[in-house]
Amino acid sequence: MTRRSFGALMLAALPVGMLASGCDGAPVAIGGLKGTLRAGVRADVVGFGYLNEGTGNYYGMEIDLVNQLADRLGYGEVEFVTVLPENRKEMLLNGEIDLIAGCYSIADSRLENFDFSPAYYDDRVIAVVQNSSLFEGIDDLRGCTFGTMSGANAAPLLSIKLYEIGFTNGEVVTANEDNSDVTFDTWNLVQYPSYQELSDALESGEVDAMVLDGAIAHTYMDDKRTVLPDFVVAEQSFGVATQKGSELSQPVSEAVQEMLDDGTIAALVDKWD
């Protein structure tokens, strides 16, 4: 989906001779209006990035954030590109998108490849269970199966947490070739290619708990489910990711910090909460 501002329409109306090329090769109109900002966003997280397939429009806090960011950086257009946990890293590294604003948590392992803006949203990785399971805490899940989304960081964070609290000794008993189905000494891990399939697995009883970002969990909650009490896998914060050392990194960080300082991001969070 592409958003056009009045400035972008004026840019399209200019003769070819009135266009110039910026240092990064993007078209820039006289007056400094840049071309298109390609933003990697989620299409399946209600309240953050959600695609209405009927209209082709994206909605959510991160969509509004990117639009604000584009305006402040002087872009005439925004092209929203759906990203998934399994492809977002490569898409940004390959230059298919200019940034990621899609429930992408700031992590040390990711800082090796990307720059991140200041955090614009604080979240937790949690476990969700069916009410019918009658699980009252993490100790009730010994010998059970946990499900996560393939490509997300929930699986490694869960493994670390369970080891730290003495739930497991971390020993791998069996594992398939791609580690999407792993049996540890006291628990099993199964990873799914989509959050919908993960949610379906919880409903069918294929997994006993699904572990995911709290922001994403809201999309799949109903009155038959609850967050596992007194168990937080990890605290995390979302930031806007750009290529390491790119010309976009500093302007994006400065613009996000401005939006934090002037209350813009707080207002967006309130709007979509």
C-alpha positions in Angstrom: 0.0 0.0 0.0 1.3 3.4 -0.9 0.5 6.6 0.8 0.6 9.8 -1.2 0.8 13.2 0.3 0.0 16.5 -1.4 3.7 17.1 -1.8 4.1 13.7 -3.5 1.4 14.6 -6.0 3.1 17.9 -6.8 6.4 15.9 -7.3 4.7 13.6 -9.8 3.5 16.7 -11.7 7.0 18.2 -12.1 8.8 17.9 -15.4 11.6 15.4 -15.5 14.1 18.3 -15.6 13.0 19.5 -12.3 14.0 16.2 -10.5 17.4 15.6 -9.1 19.1 12.6 -7.5 20.1 12.5 -3.8 23.3 11.1 -2.5 21.6 7.7 -2.0 20.2 7.7 -5.5 16.6 8.3 -4.4 14.7 11.0 -6.4 14.6 14.4 -4.7 12.5 17.3 -5.9 13.6 20.9 -5.8 12.9 22.0 -2.3 14.2 18.7 -0.7 11.2 16.4 -0.9 12.5 12.9 -1.1 11.0 9.9 -2.9 9.6 6.7 -1.4 10.4 5.3 2.0 10.0 1.5 1.9 8.9 0.4 5.4 8.8 -3.3 6.5 5.7 -3.7 8.7 3.6 -6.5 10.1 0.3 -7.3 8.5 -1.1 -9.6 11.2 -0.7 -7.8 14.5 -3.9 -5.9 15.4 -3.1 -2.5 16.9 0.5 -2.4 15.5 0.5 -3.4 11.8 -2.6 -5.0 10.3 -3.5 -5.3 6.6 -7.2 -5.1 5.6 -7.0 -7.3 2.5 -10.3 -6.1 1.3 -9.2 -2.4 1.1 -5.4 -3.0 0.8 -4.9 -0.5 3.6 -2.6 -1.0 6.6 -3.6 0.1 10.1 -2.0 0.3 13.5 0.4 2.3 15.8 3.5 1.4 13.8 1.8 2.4 10.5 1.0 5.8 12.0 4.5 6.0 13.4 6.1 5.3 10.0 3.8 7.9 8.3 4.9 10.5 10.9 8.6 9.5 10.5 8.3 9.9 6.7 6.9 13.3 7.1 9.6 14.4 9.4 12.3 13.1 7.2 10.9 14.7 4.1 9.7 11.7 2.1 6.9 12.2 -0.3 5.6 8.6 -0.2 5.6 5.6 2.0 5.5 2.1 0.6 4.4 -0.5 3.2 5.9 -3.9 2.7 4.7 -6.9 4.7 7.5 -8.6 6.6 7.6 -11.9 8.5 9.9 -13.1 11.3 11.6 -15.5 8.8 12.3 -12.9 6.0 12.6 -9.5 7.6 16.3 -9.7 8.4 17.2 -10.6 4.8 14.9 -8.1 3.3 16.6 -5.3 5.2 20.1 -6.6 4.6 19.4 -6.9 0.9 17.9 -3.4 0.6 14.4 -4.5 -0.3 13.2 -2.2 2.4 14.7 0.8 4.1 13.6 0.1 7.6 11.7 -2.3 9.8 8.9 -1.0 12.1 7.2 -4.3 12.8 7.3 -5.4 16.5 11.0 -5.8 16.0 12.7 -6.0 19.4 16.1 -4.5 20.1 18.5 -7.3 20.9 22.2 -7.6 21.1 22.3 -10.3 18.4 20.5 -7.9 16.0 22.8 -5.0 16.8 25.5 -6.9 14.9 23.7 -6.3 11.6 21.4 -3.3 12.2 21.1 0.1 13.9 18.0 0.7 16.0 16.2 3.9 17.0 15.4 4.6 20.6 12.7 2.2 21.8 9.2 3.4 21.0 7.3 0.6 22.8 8.1 -1.7 25.8 6.7 -5.2 25.8 7.1 -8.7 27.3 7.4 -12.2 25.9 4.6 -14.2 27.6 3.0 -17.6 27.6 -0.7 -18.1 26.8 -2.7 -21.2 27.8 -6.2 -22.4 27.4 -8.4 -21.9 30.5 -9.5 -25.6 30.3 -5.9 -26.7 30.9 -6.2 -25.4 34.5 -2.5 -24.5 34.5 -1.8 -22.2 37.4 2.0 -21.6 36.9 5.0 -22.6 35.0 5.7 -25.6 37.2 2.5 -27.2 36.0 4.0 -27.3 32.5 6.7 -29.8 33.2 6.6 -32.5 30.5 4.4 -30.3 28.3 4.8 -28.8 24.8 5.5 -25.1 24.2 4.8 -23.5 20.8 6.5 -20.5 19.3 6.7 -18.7 15.9 9.5 -19.8 13.7 12.0 -17.0 13.1 11.0 -15.0 16.2 13.2 -14.7 19.2 10.7 -16.4 21.5 12.3 -19.8 21.3 15.8 -18.9 22.4 14.5 -16.6 25.1 12.2 -19.3 26.4 15.1 -21.8 26.5 17.2 -19.4 28.5 14.4 -18.5 30.9 13.5 -22.1 31.6 17.2 -22.9 32.3 17.7 -19.9 34.5 14.7 -20.8 36.8 15.8 -24.4 37.1 12.9 -25.8 35.0 15.3 -27.7 32.8 19.0 -28.5 32.6 19.0 -27.5 29.0 19.8 -31.0 27.6 18.5 -31.7 24.1 17.1 -35.3 23.9 16.0 -35.3 20.3 15.6 -32.7 17.5 14.6 -32.7 13.9 16.8 -31.3 11.1 15.6 -27.7 11.3 15.1 -27.6 15.1 11.4 -26.9 14.6 10.6 -29.9 16.9 12.9 -30.3 19.8 12.6 -32.4 23.0 14.4 -31.3 26.1 14.7 -33.1 29.4 11.6 -31.6 30.9 9.7 -30.0 28.0 9.1 -29.9 24.2 9.4 -27.1 21.7 7.5 -26.9 18.5 7.8 -23.9 16.1 5.2 -22.9 13.6 5.5 -20.9 10.3 2.7 -18.4 11.3 1.0 -17.1 14.4 -2.3 -18.3 13.1 -1.0 -21.9 12.9 0.5 -21.4 16.4 -2.8 -20.2 17.8 -4.7 -23.1 16.1 -2.2 -25.6 17.6 -3.0 -24.2 21.1 -6.7 -24.5 20.5 -6.4 -28.1 19.2 -4.2 -29.1 22.1 -1.2 -29.8 19.9 0.7 -27.4 22.2 0.0 -26.7 25.8 1.2 -23.1 25.8 2.1 -20.6 23.1 5.0 -18.2 23.8 5.0 -14.9 22.0 5.2 -11.1 22.3 2.5 -9.6 24.5 1.7 -7.1 21.7 1.1 -9.9 19.3 -0.8 -12.1 21.8 -3.7 -9.6 21.9 -4.6 -10.6 18.3 -5.2 -14.2 19.4 -6.8 -13.8 22.8 -10.3 -14.7 23.6 -12.4 -15.6 26.7 -11.1 -19.2 26.5 -7.5 -18.2 27.0 -5.4 -16.6 29.7 -1.8 -15.4 30.2 0.1 -17.9 32.3 0.3 -16.2 35.8 3.6 -15.1 37.3 5.7 -16.0 34.3 7.5 -13.5 32.1 9.9 -15.0 29.5 11.7 -11.7 28.9 11.3 -7.9 28.9 11.9 -6.3 25.5 11.5 -3.1 23.6 10.6 -2.3 20.0 12.7 0.0 17.8 13.0 1.0 14.2 15.7 -1.0 12.5 17.9 0.3 9.7 21.0 -1.1 7.9 24.1 -0.8 10.0 25.9 2.4 9.4 23.4 3.6 6.7 22.7 7.3 6.0 19.2 6.7 7.3 20.2 5.4 10.8 20.9 8.8 12.5 18.0 10.7 11.0 15.6 7.9 11.9 16.9 7.8 15.5 16.7 11.6 15.8 13.2 11.7 14.5 12.0 8.9 16.8 13.6 10.6 19.8 11.8 13.8 18.8 8.5 11.9 18.7 9.2 10.5 22.1 10.0 14.0 23.5 7.1 15.8 22.0 4.5 13.2 23.0 3.7 12.0 19.5 4.5 8.3 20.2 2.6 8.4 23.6 -0.4 9.7 21.7 -0.2 6.9 19.1 0.1 4.3 21.8 -2.9 5.7 23.5 -4.8 5.8 20.2 -4.2 2.1 19.5 -4.2 0.7 23.0 
